[in-house]
Amino acid sequence: MATMSKVILSGSTDGRNIPVSSVSSGSPNTIHTAITGTGNLDEVWIWALNTDDTSDVGLVIQFGGTTDPDDFFKVEIPHGEGLCLVIPGLVLQNGLVVGAYATVASKIVISGFINRITA
């Protein structure tokens, strides 16, 4: 029987927001590294917040790889809107990495959690 537990994003310190300081696809900020192996799953839930007072900011989530467009989710995060859901419970495994970079450094923060599903 499978079990599920809630886990902090591995790129977070104690569950705090993860600032997106990178503006480069070659050096994204690590948001989460999925569970190793193929017998279990990490269900990924990520929200983004734009802290800029006046401008929308582009955000790219690299979901498990670095190939554009196959592994990229590109979203515009509006200013003044509060948290925006950007990854709605998609699953990863086998140590794959979720990374992020933005069009402007240090204006986006990421929060979220993992539902770890183990066999």
N, C-alpha and C positions, 0 to 999 in steps of 0.2 A: 504494500500500500504506500502510495506517495505521501510525503509530508511537505508542508510549506512553512517557511519562516521568513520574517521581514529582516532585511539586512541593509546596513548603511552603504551607500555608494563608496567603493574603495578609494576614490579620489578625494573623499571628504575627510575632514578631521572631526571626529565625534558627532557627525551628522550635520555639521555646519555647511553653509553655502560654499560652492566651489567657484572662485572667480575665474573668468575666462580672460587671460592676459594675452594669449597667442592670437596673432593675425595671419598665421601661416599654416597651410595644409601640411607642410613638412615637419612642423613641430607643434601639433595640437596639445592642448591641456588634456591630461588623462582624467576622464570622468569616472570610469569603472572598468575593471578587468573581470571578465566573466569567470565563473567556476571552471576548473580544469576538467577535462574528460568529456565524454559524450553521453554519460548515463544520467546526468542531472541538467537542470536548466536554470538560468537566471531570467526572470521576467522583469524587464527594465522600465521604470517609470521616471521620466525626467520632465521638470518644469524649468523655464528660464524667466528671468526678470531683467528688464532693461533699467539701469539706474540713471541713465542720462535724462536730464530735465527737459530737453528740447527736441531730440532727434531719435528716429527709429534706428535700430542697429541690426545688421545682418548677422546671422548665426549659422554655422555649419556644424552638424553633428556627423562625425565619422563613425558609422555603426558597424563595427566588426572588421573593418578594412579601410583601405585608403584609395580605392578606385572611384573616380568621379565618372559617371553618376551612380554606379552600382551600389556603393556603400555610403553615399552622402544624403543627408537630409538638410536642405537649405530652407531657412525660414527667416522672415523679417520679424523682429521682436519690437513691438510698438512701445514708445515711451509713455509713461503714465498709466499703463493698463493693469499692472499687477502681474501675478504669475501666469505664464502661458504654457500650456501643455505642449511639449515637443516630441516626446517618445511615449506613446500610450500603451505600455505593457507588452512591447515586442520582446522576443526571447533570444538569448545568446547562450553559448556554451563553449567548451574547448579552449578556454583562456583568451578568447577574442576580446579586443579592447574597444571601448567607446571613448572617442576623443572629441574635442570641440575647439573651434577657433571662430573669431568674429571679425567683422569689418573694422571695428574700433576696439582697441585694447582697453581692458578693465572697465567696461561699461555693462557687461552681462555677468550675472551670477546664475549658477545652476544649483538646483536642489532636486531631491528625489529619493528613491529607495529601490530596493530589489526585493521581489518575492522569489526566494530561492526554493526551487522545487526539487526534492531529492527522492529517489526511488527507494 
